[in-house]
């Protein structure tokens, strides 16, 4: 199975042989290297192959890690014909995409995502970046990969908690774009490999169509950030690594839904349907805000905020969404107090 975007293919199924005329730098993390690096090397042919292993996790998604990637690239004398391969989860993918985008003003890279969340979301679309003290992914570039290879066999070694975190991103896309997909998720058997691959394909296809229409996130693509406006603040304020990204987005969706309920965009029944599907997949749905004022001010660091105008992506029923820019501070504070 394949999905073809304007600049690259997304291939589903067993990882094929990959060949490259030039140097290749694989960037991964110690756990993935121990589990799967030899398998990748058996599939890879290139003039020269090098490997860099970085510490994994949002805590390490910073400029120091980018400098390590660039240092390795220069030490091995990579050039504009060289290739970087992101072999890991969303953190590795985002950093390699960023580093390859700025090395010699941009070289090719390939995404081989090994986590559920990366396979259904972050590996597709070319959004790359790192975190800093002000928030998540605030430094980065749009840099599309040369190819994306999605092999669900890698998920067999994924811890259950990380697998569940990926489910949150699938639920997010279904709520905003596909009511029938959302309904099917209520009874899906994740352990069935065929069901799993079909679900990944369906989720990626939604994202691919959105990216095709709005690569630089000027319009509809922002809908993929449903739950993220709240979730990114949770990640930052709780310390990167306390919550997995998908876990924070799960809580963020509940917060966004609380706002949507107050604005009569969803019914109480729809609110509870979404809450139930998150909980049945063992995703967190509660959070205790320590400082409401600080949380509120963090909204203005959101990438969708322009000229101090906040923009929220909220569900409009199930299967549709709406952008809201006229939410009053008083209402937002009321919503935040419900999570105090």
Number of C-alpha atoms within 10 A of each C-alpha: 10 14 16 14 15 9 10 14 15 22 18 20 14 12 17 13 11 12 12 15 12 16 21 26 21 23 22 26 22 14 14 19 20 10 11 16 17 11 11 16 14 10 12 15 16 14 11 14 17 13 17 15 17 19 15 20 17 22 16 19 24 19 16 10 19 21 12 15 24 19 12 17 23 13 9 15 10 21 15 14 12 21 24 27 26 29 25 26 25 27 27 32 31 25 25 29 31 25 30 28 23 16 17 13 9 15 21 20 27 23 31 24 29 28 28 27 24 23 28 25 22 23 34 23 24 22 21 27 26 24 20 14 9 12 20 23 19 16 14 18 19 16 22 23 28 18 21 24 21 29 19 21 14 19 16 13 13 15 10 11 14 18 19 22 26 21 25 27 27 24 22 26 26 22 25 22 21 18 15 12 18 22 17 11 16 16 9 12 11 15 9 9 13 12 13 15 19 13 20 21 22 18 23 24 18 18 21 22 16 20 21 15 14 15 18 16 17 10 12 16 19 20 23 21 21 27 27 27 26 26 26 23 25 26 22 22 18 15 12 20 14 16 18 18 25 27 27 28 31 31 24 26 30 23 24 23 27 19 22 22 19 13 14 12 19 19 17 13 9 17 19 13 16 20 19 15 19 24 13 10 15 16 22 20 18 14 16 12 17 12 12 17 11 12 17 15 11 19 20 17 17 23 15 19 15 11 7 11 13 20 20 27 24 28 28 20 19 22 18 16 19 17 16 13 12 10 14 9 11 9 13 13 14 12 16 21 13 12 13 12
